[in-house]
Amino acid sequence: MSISYGARDISRNPSLLRIGENEDFIIEDKKSHKKLGVYIGMSLAEEFFEYKKKKKLLDAANKIKQSAKTEYDSMEGTLSDGL
């Protein structure tokens, strides 16, 4: 589980923001129990952005696939009408 710091802890001790490349932590408002932010190290950030890039490509490929399927179904329908 990630380490959780309160916003006041960070304002009193900013050195808590220094983290390792594979570490992460959450900053939250301890009184209202709301998450204010997530800090991640460089390795985790690179992994996250690589994942986002692959997801974007996969979403584009799925849109192309769906468009091609729709077009194929449309052509199939006109072919059936012609026969």
N, C-alpha and C positions, 0 to 999 in steps of 0.2 A: 504494500500500500504506500502511496505517496505521503511524504511529510507535509504537514499543514502548518502554516504560520499565520498568525493574526496580523491584520494591517498595522496595528500599533507596534507589534514586535518588529516589523520591517522598518517603520519610521524611527524607532529607537535604535535599531541596530542594522543599518543598511548593508553591512558586510554579509548578512544572511543571503543576499542576492547572488553571491558568488557560488556557483555550483559547478560540479564536474560535467564532463561531456556526456555522460550516460545517466545523469541524475535528473530528477524533476521534483517540483513541489507545488503546492497549491497555497494561494493567499486567500484568506477569507475574513469576513467580518464576523468575529466570534460572537458578538451580541445577537445579530440577526440571523446568524448561520447561513450567510449567503457567500457563494464563491465569487471572488473578485477577479481572479486571474490564475493562470497556470504558467509556470516557468519551466522550460525544458532545456537540457544541455544540447550542445551542437550535434552530437551523433544522433540523438533522438529527433532533433529538428530536421536534419538531412533525411532521415528515414521517413518522417512524416511528409515532407515535401515530395519525396520520390513516390510515396503512396498516392498523394493527391494528383500528381502528374499522370500516373498510371490509371487512376480512377477516371480522370478527365478523358484520356484516350479511349478507355473502355466505354464510357458513356457515349462518346462520339461514334464509336464503332457500332454500338447498339442502336443508335438513331439511324445510321446508314442501313443497318440490317432491317430495321422496322420499315424504313422508307422503301427499300427494295422489295420486301414482302408485300407491302401495300400495292406497289406498282405491279408486281407479278400477279397478285390477286385481281387487280383491275384488268390486266391484259388477258388473264385466263377467262374473265367474265365476258370480254368483248369477243374472244375467240369462240366461246360457247354460243354467243348470240349469232355469230356469223355462220355457224354450221347448221 
